[in-house]
C-alpha cells in the first residue's frame, strides 16, 4: 500500500528544513469517494435540468477546480526563509518577514498567517499546514520564528 505521508529531511542532520508530503484523498478515501460521487451527481443533475452540454461542463470545471487540491499530493517545506507549499497546481511561498502569527488547530494542523488575530481573512491569506506525524517538531519550528496568534473572543 502506498503511504500518503512522506517525510523529507526529518531524519537527516539538517534541522533547518522540515519537509513533508500530505495526500488528503489517500488519508480519507471514503471522503474522496463521496465527494467524487457528489460532483458527478451534480453534473448529471445539471445536464438533466438544462439538456445542454455546456452547463454540465461548466459545473464540472468549477467543482473540479474547487476540490482538486484535495485529490492531489501536496508538499510542505518549512525552512529558514519561510514556508513553501507545492503541488501539481503550483507553488506558494510565504516569507517569515510577511508572517505574523500561528494558530494551532487541535490535532489537524496549524494556520500560519500574516495577521495577528484569527479571522476569516487570516484563514484566506494564511497557509494551513496539516500535521503528518510531525506536530511537536513543526510547532517548535514555528515558535522559533513567530509568536502564537490571538484568538478572538466570542461575544
KASUL-V426738 format. One record per residue. N is the residue number from 1. SS is DSSP state (a for helix, b for strand, c for the rest). PHI is phi in whole degrees, 0 to 359 (none if undefined). NEAR is the number of other ideal C-beta (glycine too) atoms within 10 Angstrom. Layout:
# KASUL-V426738
n=<N/N>
ss=<SS/SS>
phi=<PHI/PHI>
near=<NEAR/NEAR>
This chain:
# KASUL-V426738
n=<1/2/3/4/5/6/7/8/9/10/11/12/13/14/15/16/17/18/19/20/21/22/23/24/25/26/27/28/29/30/31/32/33/34/35/36/37/38/39/40/41/42/43/44/45/46/47/48/49/50/51/52/53/54/55/56/57/58/59/60/61/62/63/64/65/66/67/68/69/70/71/72/73/74/75/76/77/78/79/80/81/82/83/84/85/86/87/88/89/90/91/92/93/94/95/96/97/98/99/100/101/102/103/104/105/106/107/108/109/110/111/112/113/114/115/116/117/118/119/120/121/122/123/124/125/126/127/128/129/130/131/132/133/134/135/136/137/138/139/140/141/142/143/144/145/146/147/148/149/150/151/152/153/154/155>
ss=<c/c/c/c/b/b/b/b/c/c/c/c/c/c/c/c/c/b/b/b/b/b/c/a/a/a/a/c/a/a/a/a/a/a/a/a/a/a/a/a/a/a/a/a/a/a/a/a/a/a/c/c/a/a/a/a/a/a/a/a/a/a/a/a/a/a/a/a/a/a/a/c/c/b/b/b/b/b/c/c/c/b/b/b/b/b/b/c/c/b/b/b/b/b/b/a/a/a/c/c/b/b/b/b/b/c/c/c/b/b/b/b/b/c/c/c/b/c/c/a/a/a/a/a/a/c/b/b/b/b/c/c/c/c/a/a/a/a/a/a/a/a/a/a/a/c/b/b/c/b/c/c/c/c/c>
phi=<none/280/285/270/228/239/251/248/83/283/247/258/280/270/277/276/233/239/223/208/237/232/236/301/296/285/289/228/295/296/295/299/292/299/295/297/295/299/299/298/298/294/297/295/298/294/295/294/291/253/47/218/278/287/296/296/295/297/299/297/298/295/291/296/297/286/259/305/301/293/271/251/293/235/253/247/230/241/221/294/275/163/239/235/241/226/210/296/278/146/232/229/234/238/278/303/295/262/249/239/199/230/228/297/238/59/263/275/172/218/266/250/228/280/250/280/256/284/203/299/293/294/289/286/269/268/236/267/251/287/286/218/58/224/305/296/295/295/296/299/296/294/298/290/246/220/276/296/280/263/271/292/289/285/260>
near=<4/6/9/16/16/15/16/14/16/15/6/9/6/9/10/11/15/22/17/23/18/20/21/16/18/15/14/14/10/7/12/17/11/11/17/14/10/12/17/12/10/15/19/12/12/17/16/9/10/12/9/11/9/8/14/19/13/13/18/16/11/11/16/13/10/11/14/12/14/15/15/12/16/18/16/23/19/25/15/9/14/17/23/17/20/15/17/10/12/7/10/12/13/18/10/17/10/11/20/17/20/24/21/16/14/8/7/12/19/22/18/25/25/15/18/14/14/19/14/7/12/20/14/9/14/23/22/15/24/18/20/19/10/20/16/9/16/22/15/11/19/23/11/8/15/16/11/14/22/12/10/10/5/4/3>
